[in-house]
Amino acid sequence: MADQEEDFSSLPLPDRFAHKNWKVRKQGYEDAAKTFEATPDESDPAFRPFILDSGLWKGAVADSNVAAQQDGINALCAFLKYGGQQACTRSRNVTITPIVEKGLSSTRAATKQSALEALLLYIELDKSDPIIEDLLPSLNNKQPKLIAATLSAFTAIFHAYGIKIVDPKPVLKALPKVFGHADKNVRTEAQNLAVELYRWLREAMKTLFWNELKPVQQQDLEKLFETVKQEPPPKQERLLRSQQAAVETVQANGQEDEAEAEFEEEQPEEVNAFDLAEPVDALSKVPANFGESMASSKWKDRKDALDALFAAVNTDRIKDGPFDDITGALAKSMKDANIAVVTVAANCIECLAKGLRQGFAKHRSKIMPAIMERLKEKKQSVTDALGAALDAVFASTGLSACLEDTLEFLKHKNPQVKSETLRFLIRCLKTTREAPSKPEVKLIAEAVTKLLTESVEATRAAGAEVLGTLMKIMGERPMGPYLEGLDDSRKTKIKEYCDVAEVKAKDKPKPVAPPPKAAPVGQKKPVSKKPAVGTKKPAPRPVTPQEEPAPPPPKTASKVIPSKLSAPKALVPPQKSGLQGPKKLAGPGGAAPPSTQSPRRNITPQDDEAAPIPSKLGRGLAGRPLARPGPPSTTASESAPPAPQAPSITPGERLELDDLRSEKEYLVRTNEELRTSSSKYQSQIHELQNQNAQLIEDHTRDVLSIKAKETQLVRARSDAESAEAQCQRLSRELDRLKREVKRMETERSPSSATSDHIYREKNSHNSSGNSAAAPPAERPASATRQMRVDSSTSLADSRETGYQRMARSYAISPSEEKENGGMDAVEGEKMVRNRSPVKGGAAATAAPTGRREVSGEGESWKRAAEVTSQLKARIELMK
């Protein structure tokens, strides 16, 4: 047995991986893991057999012996950990499925952990898409244990890498099916996965699968989500190999803190539903007659067209297309007189901007000014809709794109527009993730500082909040110059807004690159010419020239002039070459510039700046004993200031230099003139724009005034027609009353009264003289006449009473008197007057001796006179 084990250990690792004996395979897996750990790098020959024959790992992961399988998966983890990206890409096609089927569902906890670690290593070394694609089919497996293990693996993957590395959309689409599984463990793991995804996606995840769940499942998930809402935003716990390399590179440069801050900034805070939704072709859902309906003169047609457009674009993500005509119609709708049309148009713009995102940027220039111009609307519901549309436009473009129009409308003459524009700017600064640049900060601060002296309190407060929010982003020190000149109360208010502001962007200065390391003494840098003999000074100061074979004189003359013009302070006066050869100056950075030899071949002393340097050089002073020690020092001190005007410049070159200077001055003057003209034209443009706005406002005011006058005219016509109809009605009533009075007068004429009186006297005489001899037949006739007279008298009394009541009612009801124009009161008075004699005659006929009736008649006349006087007084008041 010992011989066999010795023979097995001598076999190559690939042969031991495929051996029939599980103990040999197990020992081979262990030796392979140790071998991989001992390799120096990824290119070690130990990895080559397993990279070329990746099928070896399929057998190791799916080994029939559970003990050997555990070591086989451990060996795979070591192979991936030390073998690099090539080991990952060459083996994952054959190992993912066995890992899921045999490793994740194993009964051993260590095997499960190793299998999960292998999956995480595959993602760490390359990318997650191939791994997710191989894991998703396992959710359709018939074994509930395998489905639950796969869901648990998904949960661990998202927990380690987050949604920025692993795309959650394929997994979210498969969740509804596993939530309806019959096995309880599967549903529990599905809930765990949903909670983990909610940690990263929040409410955005519901757009893909929430509606497909049962109400009971939704309620259970909502209870689990409540605990997650209280947790801080999650962060990526495990880095990819590429991320690890980037962090190590930054740390190697001595910027550990910046590396950690940059990594924290890369963590996603919240994912929008736009990132998870599929694009929808909204143009195909827009009605074909949309343009015609928007051009209709009826506001109802325009609103119906916008409602249809809102139904088409109200989706999370919209497929980009030619929306120019639609955005133009929406911009025109911002000027609509009906606020319902304006509100629906603003809602459509909001949906378009959120659905198109970056695709909406090309429509911003014609949409945004129209919205901001309508901010003068005072109704809160319209203002909220316009503000939401502006926020959506900002989210699809950015602060830099919207800043120009925003600052322009801060100069608007309407205080409402200024206040709403400032509120929009505050929301932009709080939600932007990129800090504004220095020029943008200057523009914002200068424009908003002017508004701190506005007469409207809301405008002043909003301006202070803008400056406070900007200070929160940029810091107090950069904002200090813009707050100079403000009183202490305003500064205090700005500081208060800065303390309570919550922003997502922070201004961070760009990291300064570390200075290049100085080359060690004696190290030479490659130059175009032959390097000077001896060492070179790393500092950029000029040094004493070294001996070198002189170049041809034409080259020397051609290369002296550029050096004089570009950096005259870095050069020394030209050296005079007496008995020694020409010298070569050491320019900035250690490179030796061309020789500056004078054609007169006189020796010139060194400059004062080069005086302390010769002690550090080897042979820099070889020729100094041959020069004249006295006069050169004086010449050097005298010739040092005019160094830029060296005599080596030829007259032709000087003329060319003068021409260039004059041309430069001409260009500067021309540029200044152009700037002046541009500013003048710009001011004229602003003035014309203000005049145009004033004319438009005056025109609108005139139109509204004309409409008001037309409305008043229509109402006056209606009132006139009503009055005319009332007059006709009263006229008819007057005619009727006249006819009634005439009829009553006819009935009570004097002839009939006289005949009745004579007939009554005759009857009384006959009754007194011949009462005993009167025939029985005449008594009923006289009785009948007496009854007729009594009935006529009672009828007259009832009519008189009715007339008095009518007159009293007119006297008591002034509203009816006003409505009838006082005609009924006059008629009532006439009726009383016309009826009074009739009543008197009837009373005298009915009761010759009735003094009580005469007194009653007098009282009736008095009441009628009082009523008449009251009616006359009311008529005078009405006049």
Disulfide bonds with the S-S distance in Angstrom:
none
